[in-house]
Amino acid sequence: MHMLLIEGTIKVGMKDDFLKAWERQILPTLKAQKGFVDEVLVFNDESETEGVGLSFWQTKADADRYYNDIFPMQTDRVGDMLADIPKVRTFSVEHAGLFNIAARRAA
């Protein structure tokens, strides 16, 4: 399993609009992608503008495909609500108790 960690900052006063767009546009698009497992979206308790999305994928290839082909369009959809360009980091999931599955290493 693979994870994309997406860090971004929402413009002040835009959190509610962003959450609506995330629920109506971004999440449905994620769910339609090959290899998508789940998404967790969190915001900093001390700053409502700082958010992190954790998207989980069956394989690195699935995550890469999303990041290269779909993520730029997703970012464009909410670009007017973002204070900066989101930063994306990739991780291999070594254990995922949340999903009740064990991560598999690539052969």
N, CA, C and O atoms as CSV, one atom per row, in Angstrom:
chain,resi,resn,atom,element,x,y,z
A,1,MET,N,N,0.850,-1.170,0.000
A,1,MET,CA,C,0.000,0.000,0.000
A,1,MET,C,C,0.895,1.232,0.000
A,1,MET,O,O,2.022,1.205,0.495
A,2,HIS,N,N,0.371,2.299,-0.561
A,2,HIS,CA,C,1.129,3.528,-0.703
A,2,HIS,C,C,0.259,4.699,-0.242
A,2,HIS,O,O,-0.969,4.629,-0.298
A,3,MET,N,N,0.906,5.779,0.215
A,3,MET,CA,C,0.170,6.939,0.685
A,3,MET,C,C,0.771,8.216,0.119
A,3,MET,O,O,1.990,8.371,0.034
A,4,LEU,N,N,-0.113,9.120,-0.264
A,4,LEU,CA,C,0.287,10.476,-0.617
A,4,LEU,C,C,-0.102,11.378,0.543
A,4,LEU,O,O,-1.253,11.371,0.979
A,5,LEU,N,N,0.845,12.149,1.040
A,5,LEU,CA,C,0.589,13.136,2.077
A,5,LEU,C,C,0.597,14.496,1.390
A,5,LEU,O,O,1.615,14.933,0.855
A,6,ILE,N,N,-0.560,15.154,1.414
A,6,ILE,CA,C,-0.727,16.414,0.699
A,6,ILE,C,C,-0.945,17.516,1.734
A,6,ILE,O,O,-1.939,17.511,2.459
A,7,GLU,N,N,-0.005,18.462,1.795
A,7,GLU,CA,C,-0.077,19.560,2.755
A,7,GLU,C,C,-0.410,20.841,2.011
A,7,GLU,O,O,0.188,21.152,0.982
A,8,GLY,N,N,-1.375,21.579,2.550
A,8,GLY,CA,C,-1.724,22.821,1.902
A,8,GLY,C,C,-2.300,23.823,2.872
A,8,GLY,O,O,-2.627,23.497,4.013
A,9,THR,N,N,-2.417,25.045,2.399
A,9,THR,CA,C,-2.987,26.123,3.201
A,9,THR,C,C,-4.165,26.715,2.440
A,9,THR,O,O,-4.059,27.073,1.267
A,10,ILE,N,N,-5.283,26.807,3.137
A,10,ILE,CA,C,-6.503,27.375,2.585
A,10,ILE,C,C,-6.506,28.874,2.904
A,10,ILE,O,O,-6.041,29.279,3.970
A,11,LYS,N,N,-7.016,29.680,2.010
A,11,LYS,CA,C,-7.141,31.107,2.287
A,11,LYS,C,C,-8.071,31.317,3.481
A,11,LYS,O,O,-9.014,30.555,3.692
A,12,VAL,N,N,-7.790,32.356,4.250
A,12,VAL,CA,C,-8.610,32.694,5.408
A,12,VAL,C,C,-10.065,32.868,4.978
A,12,VAL,O,O,-10.360,33.556,4.001
A,13,GLY,N,N,-10.955,32.240,5.717
A,13,GLY,CA,C,-12.384,32.343,5.437
A,13,GLY,C,C,-12.901,31.398,4.368
A,13,GLY,O,O,-14.087,31.438,4.039
A,14,MET,N,N,-12.038,30.544,3.812
A,14,MET,CA,C,-12.439,29.658,2.713
A,14,MET,C,C,-12.589,28.188,3.133
A,14,MET,O,O,-12.880,27.341,2.289
A,15,LYS,N,N,-12.397,27.875,4.402
A,15,LYS,CA,C,-12.424,26.475,4.825
A,15,LYS,C,C,-13.753,25.799,4.491
A,15,LYS,O,O,-13.756,24.698,3.942
A,16,ASP,N,N,-14.875,26.431,4.809
A,16,ASP,CA,C,-16.179,25.816,4.545
A,16,ASP,C,C,-16.383,25.574,3.048
A,16,ASP,O,O,-16.884,24.522,2.652
A,17,ASP,N,N,-15.999,26.535,2.224
A,17,ASP,CA,C,-16.119,26.368,0.774
A,17,ASP,C,C,-15.219,25.235,0.292
A,17,ASP,O,O,-15.609,24.436,-0.560
A,18,PHE,N,N,-14.012,25.176,0.848
A,18,PHE,CA,C,-13.098,24.103,0.469
A,18,PHE,C,C,-13.680,22.739,0.846
A,18,PHE,O,O,-13.653,21.807,0.042
A,19,LEU,N,N,-14.200,22.625,2.057
A,19,LEU,CA,C,-14.769,21.338,2.491
A,19,LEU,C,C,-15.940,20.913,1.615
A,19,LEU,O,O,-16.097,19.725,1.330
A,20,LYS,N,N,-16.753,21.852,1.190
A,20,LYS,CA,C,-17.856,21.526,0.278
A,20,LYS,C,C,-17.317,21.031,-1.056
A,20,LYS,O,O,-17.807,20.039,-1.597
A,21,ALA,N,N,-16.309,21.717,-1.588
A,21,ALA,CA,C,-15.707,21.289,-2.859
A,21,ALA,C,C,-15.035,19.937,-2.707
A,21,ALA,O,O,-15.111,19.102,-3.608
A,22,TRP,N,N,-14.384,19.713,-1.585
A,22,TRP,CA,C,-13.725,18.429,-1.333
A,22,TRP,C,C,-14.756,17.301,-1.327
A,22,TRP,O,O,-14.543,16.250,-1.931
A,23,GLU,N,N,-15.874,17.533,-0.639
A,23,GLU,CA,C,-16.915,16.504,-0.528
A,23,GLU,C,C,-17.647,16.258,-1.849
A,23,GLU,O,O,-17.976,15.117,-2.173
A,24,ARG,N,N,-17.900,17.318,-2.606
A,24,ARG,CA,C,-18.707,17.214,-3.824
A,24,ARG,C,C,-17.899,16.886,-5.074
A,24,ARG,O,O,-18.421,16.270,-6.003
A,25,GLN,N,N,-16.620,17.294,-5.108
A,25,GLN,CA,C,-15.831,17.130,-6.328
A,25,GLN,C,C,-14.598,16.257,-6.138
A,25,GLN,O,O,-14.382,15.299,-6.879
A,26,ILE,N,N,-13.801,16.595,-5.147
A,26,ILE,CA,C,-12.519,15.903,-4.989
A,26,ILE,C,C,-12.703,14.464,-4.539
A,26,ILE,O,O,-12.156,13.554,-5.163
A,27,LEU,N,N,-13.458,14.234,-3.473
A,27,LEU,CA,C,-13.626,12.876,-2.970
A,27,LEU,C,C,-14.284,11.946,-3.987
A,27,LEU,O,O,-13.804,10.826,-4.164
A,28,PRO,N,N,-15.359,12.356,-4.665
A,28,PRO,CA,C,-15.922,11.463,-5.685
A,28,PRO,C,C,-14.922,11.114,-6.795
A,28,PRO,O,O,-14.910,9.986,-7.288
A,29,THR,N,N,-14.089,12.077,-7.185
A,29,THR,CA,C,-13.070,11.801,-8.198
A,29,THR,C,C,-12.052,10.807,-7.668
A,29,THR,O,O,-11.653,9.889,-8.384
A,30,LEU,N,N,-11.626,10.979,-6.418
A,30,LEU,CA,C,-10.698,10.024,-5.805
A,30,LEU,C,C,-11.292,8.614,-5.814
A,30,LEU,O,O,-10.629,7.654,-6.206
A,31,LYS,N,N,-12.535,8.504,-5.382
A,31,LYS,CA,C,-13.182,7.188,-5.280
A,31,LYS,C,C,-13.285,6.483,-6.627
A,31,LYS,O,O,-13.358,5.255,-6.678
A,32,ALA,N,N,-13.292,7.241,-7.707
A,32,ALA,CA,C,-13.396,6.655,-9.047
A,32,ALA,C,C,-12.056,6.180,-9.596
A,32,ALA,O,O,-12.016,5.558,-10.657
A,33,GLN,N,N,-10.956,6.459,-8.893
A,33,GLN,CA,C,-9.627,6.121,-9.399
A,33,GLN,C,C,-9.253,4.678,-9.102
A,33,GLN,O,O,-9.555,4.151,-8.032
A,34,LYS,N,N,-8.598,4.055,-10.053
A,34,LYS,CA,C,-8.089,2.688,-9.885
A,34,LYS,C,C,-7.106,2.655,-8.714
A,34,LYS,O,O,-6.177,3.461,-8.655
A,35,GLY,N,N,-7.310,1.738,-7.800
A,35,GLY,CA,C,-6.394,1.526,-6.692
A,35,GLY,C,C,-6.631,2.404,-5.485
A,35,GLY,O,O,-5.924,2.274,-4.485
A,36,PHE,N,N,-7.610,3.300,-5.549
A,36,PHE,CA,C,-7.889,4.165,-4.399
A,36,PHE,C,C,-8.440,3.334,-3.250
A,36,PHE,O,O,-9.307,2.483,-3.447
A,37,VAL,N,N,-7.924,3.588,-2.037
A,37,VAL,CA,C,-8.380,2.871,-0.838
A,37,VAL,C,C,-9.193,3.791,0.061
A,37,VAL,O,O,-10.335,3.476,0.394
A,38,ASP,N,N,-8.622,4.922,0.458
A,38,ASP,CA,C,-9.318,5.827,1.370
A,38,ASP,C,C,-8.589,7.159,1.427
A,38,ASP,O,O,-7.454,7.285,0.967
A,39,GLU,N,N,-9.255,8.138,1.992
A,39,GLU,CA,C,-8.699,9.483,2.155
A,39,GLU,C,C,-9.052,9.969,3.553
A,39,GLU,O,O,-10.176,9.784,4.022
A,40,VAL,N,N,-8.090,10.586,4.206
A,40,VAL,CA,C,-8.304,11.226,5.498
A,40,VAL,C,C,-7.906,12.686,5.319
A,40,VAL,O,O,-6.814,12.984,4.835
A,41,LEU,N,N,-8.791,13.589,5.708
A,41,LEU,CA,C,-8.530,15.017,5.601
A,41,LEU,C,C,-8.561,15.599,6.999
A,41,LEU,O,O,-9.547,15.438,7.718
A,42,VAL,N,N,-7.475,16.286,7.400
A,42,VAL,CA,C,-7.386,16.865,8.740
A,42,VAL,C,C,-6.941,18.322,8.642
A,42,VAL,O,O,-6.251,18.720,7.703
A,43,PHE,N,N,-7.356,19.105,9.636
A,43,PHE,CA,C,-6.935,20.493,9.732
A,43,PHE,C,C,-6.308,20.744,11.088
A,43,PHE,O,O,-6.695,20.138,12.087
A,44,ASN,N,N,-5.345,21.635,11.114
A,44,ASN,CA,C,-4.633,22.019,12.319
A,44,ASN,C,C,-5.603,22.669,13.304
A,44,ASN,O,O,-6.349,23.575,12.933
A,45,ASP,N,N,-5.595,22.212,14.559
A,45,ASP,CA,C,-6.468,22.784,15.588
A,45,ASP,C,C,-6.158,24.251,15.858
A,45,ASP,O,O,-7.043,25.016,16.242
A,46,GLU,N,N,-4.917,24.640,15.661
A,46,GLU,CA,C,-4.501,25.997,15.988
A,46,GLU,C,C,-4.614,26.959,14.807
A,46,GLU,O,O,-4.529,28.175,14.979
A,47,SER,N,N,-4.804,26.414,13.618
A,47,SER,CA,C,-4.906,27.256,12.427
A,47,SER,C,C,-5.832,26.570,11.439
A,47,SER,O,O,-5.453,25.582,10.811
A,48,GLU,N,N,-7.035,27.085,11.300
A,48,GLU,CA,C,-8.017,26.468,10.406
A,48,GLU,C,C,-7.606,26.493,8.943
A,48,GLU,O,O,-8.271,25.890,8.100
A,49,THR,N,N,-6.527,27.180,8.638
A,49,THR,CA,C,-6.118,27.279,7.240
A,49,THR,C,C,-5.138,26.186,6.825
A,49,THR,O,O,-4.952,25.964,5.629
A,50,GLU,N,N,-4.507,25.498,7.772
A,50,GLU,CA,C,-3.511,24.471,7.463
A,50,GLU,C,C,-4.154,23.091,7.455
A,50,GLU,O,O,-4.679,22.629,8.468
A,51,GLY,N,N,-4.105,22.441,6.299
A,51,GLY,CA,C,-4.716,21.127,6.159
A,51,GLY,C,C,-3.763,20.104,5.587
A,51,GLY,O,O,-2.780,20.432,4.922
A,52,VAL,N,N,-4.085,18.849,5.869
A,52,VAL,CA,C,-3.316,17.715,5.358
A,52,VAL,C,C,-4.301,16.655,4.876
A,52,VAL,O,O,-5.254,16.307,5.573
A,53,GLY,N,N,-4.053,16.154,3.680
A,53,GLY,CA,C,-4.821,15.029,3.157
A,53,GLY,C,C,-3.913,13.817,3.069
A,53,GLY,O,O,-2.782,13.912,2.591
A,54,LEU,N,N,-4.401,12.696,3.525
A,54,LEU,CA,C,-3.679,11.431,3.430
A,54,LEU,C,C,-4.496,10.535,2.515
A,54,LEU,O,O,-5.579,10.085,2.889
A,55,SER,N,N,-3.985,10.274,1.320
A,55,SER,CA,C,-4.716,9.395,0.409
A,55,SER,C,C,-3.960,8.076,0.298
A,55,SER,O,O,-2.746,8.046,0.093
A,56,PHE,N,N,-4.700,7.006,0.435
A,56,PHE,CA,C,-4.130,5.657,0.454
A,56,PHE,C,C,-4.474,4.933,-0.841
A,56,PHE,O,O,-5.594,5.007,-1.347
A,57,TRP,N,N,-3.471,4.230,-1.356
A,57,TRP,CA,C,-3.562,3.577,-2.666
A,57,TRP,C,C,-3.057,2.148,-2.576
A,57,TRP,O,O,-2.182,1.841,-1.767
A,58,GLN,N,N,-3.608,1.279,-3.404
A,58,GLN,CA,C,-3.173,-0.121,-3.414
A,58,GLN,C,C,-1.702,-0.252,-3.777
A,58,GLN,O,O,-0.976,-1.031,-3.159
A,59,THR,N,N,-1.256,0.508,-4.778
A,59,THR,CA,C,0.134,0.393,-5.234
A,59,THR,C,C,0.725,1.780,-5.464
A,59,THR,O,O,0.003,2.771,-5.578
A,60,LYS,N,N,2.033,1.827,-5.527
A,60,LYS,CA,C,2.728,3.077,-5.841
A,60,LYS,C,C,2.337,3.542,-7.243
A,60,LYS,O,O,2.180,4.741,-7.477
A,61,ALA,N,N,2.182,2.606,-8.170
A,61,ALA,CA,C,1.787,2.968,-9.533
A,61,ALA,C,C,0.425,3.667,-9.542
A,61,ALA,O,O,0.227,4.628,-10.286
A,62,ASP,N,N,-0.515,3.189,-8.719
A,62,ASP,CA,C,-1.832,3.831,-8.627
A,62,ASP,C,C,-1.698,5.254,-8.084
A,62,ASP,O,O,-2.308,6.185,-8.610
A,63,ALA,N,N,-0.899,5.416,-7.031
A,63,ALA,CA,C,-0.687,6.741,-6.436
A,63,ALA,C,C,-0.003,7.667,-7.429
A,63,ALA,O,O,-0.387,8.828,-7.568
A,64,ASP,N,N,0.998,7.160,-8.112
A,64,ASP,CA,C,1.718,7.969,-9.105
A,64,ASP,C,C,0.801,8.402,-10.240
A,64,ASP,O,O,0.853,9.547,-10.689
A,65,ARG,N,N,-0.033,7.484,-10.697
A,65,ARG,CA,C,-0.968,7.797,-11.780
A,65,ARG,C,C,-1.898,8.934,-11.344
A,65,ARG,O,O,-2.110,9.891,-12.089
A,66,TYR,N,N,-2.448,8.821,-10.135
A,66,TYR,CA,C,-3.324,9.874,-9.628
A,66,TYR,C,C,-2.561,11.198,-9.525
A,66,TYR,O,O,-3.042,12.235,-9.981
A,67,TYR,N,N,-1.384,11.156,-8.931
A,67,TYR,CA,C,-0.610,12.378,-8.717
A,67,TYR,C,C,-0.251,13.061,-10.045
A,67,TYR,O,O,-0.333,14.285,-10.152
A,68,ASN,N,N,0.137,12.295,-11.031
A,68,ASN,CA,C,0.568,12.863,-12.311
A,68,ASN,C,C,-0.587,13.263,-13.226
A,68,ASN,O,O,-0.502,14.271,-13.927
A,69,ASP,N,N,-1.673,12.474,-13.224
A,69,ASP,CA,C,-2.740,12.686,-14.197
A,69,ASP,C,C,-3.956,13.435,-13.655
A,69,ASP,O,O,-4.564,14.218,-14.384
A,70,ILE,N,N,-4.320,13.213,-12.399
A,70,ILE,CA,C,-5.568,13.743,-11.861
A,70,ILE,C,C,-5.347,14.867,-10.856
A,70,ILE,O,O,-6.099,15.842,-10.843
A,71,PHE,N,N,-4.335,14.742,-10.022
A,71,PHE,CA,C,-4.094,15.728,-8.970
A,71,PHE,C,C,-3.999,17.164,-9.498
A,71,PHE,O,O,-4.559,18.063,-8.872
A,72,PRO,N,N,-3.321,17.417,-10.610
A,72,PRO,CA,C,-3.280,18.804,-11.105
A,72,PRO,C,C,-4.677,19.367,-11.402
A,72,PRO,O,O,-4.935,20.545,-11.155
A,73,MET,N,N,-5.571,18.535,-11.926
A,73,MET,CA,C,-6.936,18.987,-12.191
A,73,MET,C,C,-7.693,19.234,-10.884
A,73,MET,O,O,-8.469,20.184,-10.772
A,74,GLN,N,N,-7.455,18.365,-9.897
A,74,GLN,CA,C,-8.099,18.538,-8.592
A,74,GLN,C,C,-7.653,19.861,-7.964
A,74,GLN,O,O,-8.464,20.603,-7.410
A,75,THR,N,N,-6.363,20.139,-8.060
A,75,THR,CA,C,-5.827,21.376,-7.498
A,75,THR,C,C,-6.419,22.589,-8.202
A,75,THR,O,O,-6.723,23.594,-7.560
A,76,ASP,N,N,-6.580,22.498,-9.507
A,76,ASP,CA,C,-7.187,23.597,-10.264
A,76,ASP,C,C,-8.620,23.868,-9.812
A,76,ASP,O,O,-9.057,25.019,-9.784
A,77,ARG,N,N,-9.348,22.815,-9.459
A,77,ARG,CA,C,-10.748,22.971,-9.036
A,77,ARG,C,C,-10.880,23.841,-7.787
A,77,ARG,O,O,-11.863,24.564,-7.629
A,78,VAL,N,N,-9.896,23.767,-6.913
A,78,VAL,CA,C,-9.964,24.512,-5.651
A,78,VAL,C,C,-8.881,25.593,-5.572
A,78,VAL,O,O,-8.664,26.183,-4.514
A,79,GLY,N,N,-8.215,25.844,-6.679
A,79,GLY,CA,C,-7.090,26.776,-6.699
A,79,GLY,C,C,-7.406,28.155,-6.151
A,79,GLY,O,O,-6.553,28.773,-5.515
A,80,ASP,N,N,-8.617,28.652,-6.385
A,80,ASP,CA,C,-8.971,29.979,-5.889
A,80,ASP,C,C,-9.145,30.010,-4.377
A,80,ASP,O,O,-9.222,31.088,-3.787
A,81,MET,N,N,-9.209,28.840,-3.742
A,81,MET,CA,C,-9.354,28.748,-2.287
A,81,MET,C,C,-8.023,28.489,-1.581
A,81,MET,O,O,-7.935,28.565,-0.356
A,82,LEU,N,N,-6.999,28.186,-2.361
A,82,LEU,CA,C,-5.703,27.832,-1.782
A,82,LEU,C,C,-4.803,29.054,-1.651
A,82,LEU,O,O,-4.774,29.924,-2.521
A,83,ALA,N,N,-4.067,29.097,-0.536
A,83,ALA,CA,C,-3.126,30.190,-0.305
A,83,ALA,C,C,-1.772,29.898,-0.930
A,83,ALA,O,O,-0.968,30.806,-1.135
A,84,ASP,N,N,-1.520,28.622,-1.236
A,84,ASP,CA,C,-0.250,28.239,-1.841
A,84,ASP,C,C,-0.425,26.931,-2.600
A,84,ASP,O,O,-1.492,26.318,-2.560
A,85,ILE,N,N,0.612,26.516,-3.280
A,85,ILE,CA,C,0.586,25.249,-4.011
A,85,ILE,C,C,0.786,24.114,-2.994
A,85,ILE,O,O,1.741,24.147,-2.218
A,86,PRO,N,N,-0.095,23.122,-2.992
A,86,PRO,CA,C,0.058,22.019,-2.044
A,86,PRO,C,C,1.383,21.283,-2.244
A,86,PRO,O,O,1.862,21.119,-3.366
A,87,LYS,N,N,1.957,20.848,-1.127
A,87,LYS,CA,C,3.176,20.039,-1.156
A,87,LYS,C,C,2.769,18.584,-1.016
A,87,LYS,O,O,1.937,18.240,-0.175
A,88,VAL,N,N,3.359,17.728,-1.845
A,88,VAL,CA,C,3.008,16.307,-1.831
A,88,VAL,C,C,4.251,15.485,-1.529
A,88,VAL,O,O,5.307,15.676,-2.131
A,89,ARG,N,N,4.100,14.569,-0.584
A,89,ARG,CA,C,5.164,13.615,-0.265
A,89,ARG,C,C,4.565,12.222,-0.362
A,89,ARG,O,O,3.373,12.029,-0.124
A,90,THR,N,N,5.403,11.253,-0.713
A,90,THR,CA,C,4.926,9.883,-0.868
A,90,THR,C,C,5.557,8.986,0.184
A,90,THR,O,O,6.698,9.188,0.601
A,91,PHE,N,N,4.785,7.989,0.603
A,91,PHE,CA,C,5.219,7.056,1.636
A,91,PHE,C,C,4.760,5.649,1.289
A,91,PHE,O,O,3.693,5.460,0.703
A,92,SER,N,N,5.566,4.669,1.652
A,92,SER,CA,C,5.140,3.274,1.605
A,92,SER,C,C,4.504,2.960,2.950
A,92,SER,O,O,5.065,3.278,3.998
A,93,VAL,N,N,3.344,2.341,2.918
A,93,VAL,CA,C,2.651,1.981,4.149
A,93,VAL,C,C,3.174,0.621,4.596
A,93,VAL,O,O,3.007,-0.377,3.896
A,94,GLU,N,N,3.796,0.589,5.746
A,94,GLU,CA,C,4.371,-0.648,6.272
A,94,GLU,C,C,3.363,-1.441,7.094
A,94,GLU,O,O,3.451,-2.666,7.177
A,95,HIS,N,N,2.417,-0.752,7.693
A,95,HIS,CA,C,1.362,-1.418,8.459
A,95,HIS,C,C,0.147,-0.499,8.468
A,95,HIS,O,O,0.288,0.717,8.592
A,96,ALA,N,N,-1.027,-1.065,8.339
A,96,ALA,CA,C,-2.245,-0.256,8.302
A,96,ALA,C,C,-3.345,-0.922,9.116
A,96,ALA,O,O,-4.235,-1.561,8.555
A,97,GLY,N,N,-3.289,-0.779,10.422
A,97,GLY,CA,C,-4.317,-1.335,11.289
A,97,GLY,C,C,-5.681,-0.725,11.018
A,97,GLY,O,O,-6.708,-1.377,11.210
A,98,LEU,N,N,-5.694,0.521,10.575
A,98,LEU,CA,C,-6.930,1.220,10.266
A,98,LEU,C,C,-7.733,0.476,9.204
A,98,LEU,O,O,-8.960,0.409,9.277
A,99,PHE,N,N,-7.037,-0.077,8.224
A,99,PHE,CA,C,-7.702,-0.775,7.136
A,99,PHE,C,C,-7.755,-2.278,7.379
A,99,PHE,O,O,-8.284,-3.038,6.567
A,100,ASN,N,N,-7.195,-2.691,8.515
A,100,ASN,CA,C,-7.190,-4.101,8.884
A,100,ASN,C,C,-6.537,-4.962,7.808
A,100,ASN,O,O,-6.992,-6.071,7.526
A,101,ILE,N,N,-5.473,-4.442,7.214
A,101,ILE,CA,C,-4.713,-5.204,6.243
A,101,ILE,C,C,-3.242,-4.976,6.490
A,101,ILE,O,O,-2.852,-3.946,7.040
A,102,ALA,N,N,-2.448,-5.901,6.101
A,102,ALA,CA,C,-0.999,-5.743,6.215
A,102,ALA,C,C,-0.463,-5.218,4.894
A,102,ALA,O,O,-0.874,-5.657,3.820
A,103,ALA,N,N,0.438,-4.298,4.990
A,103,ALA,CA,C,1.057,-3.770,3.770
A,103,ALA,C,C,1.926,-4.833,3.150
A,103,ALA,O,O,2.571,-5.613,3.850
A,104,ARG,N,N,1.940,-4.861,1.836
A,104,ARG,CA,C,2.770,-5.827,1.117
A,104,ARG,C,C,3.917,-5.099,0.464
A,104,ARG,O,O,3.730,-4.049,-0.150
A,105,ARG,N,N,5.084,-5.647,0.594
A,105,ARG,CA,C,6.255,-5.072,-0.075
A,105,ARG,C,C,6.248,-5.492,-1.533
A,105,ARG,O,O,5.834,-6.599,-1.879
A,106,ALA,N,N,6.707,-4.598,-2.369
A,106,ALA,CA,C,6.811,-4.915,-3.792
A,106,ALA,C,C,7.851,-5.998,-3.990
A,106,ALA,O,O,8.890,-6.008,-3.330
A,107,ALA,N,N,7.566,-6.898,-4.892
A,107,ALA,CA,C,8.484,-8.007,-5.166
A,107,ALA,C,C,9.646,-7.540,-5.999
A,107,ALA,O,O,10.526,-8.333,-6.332
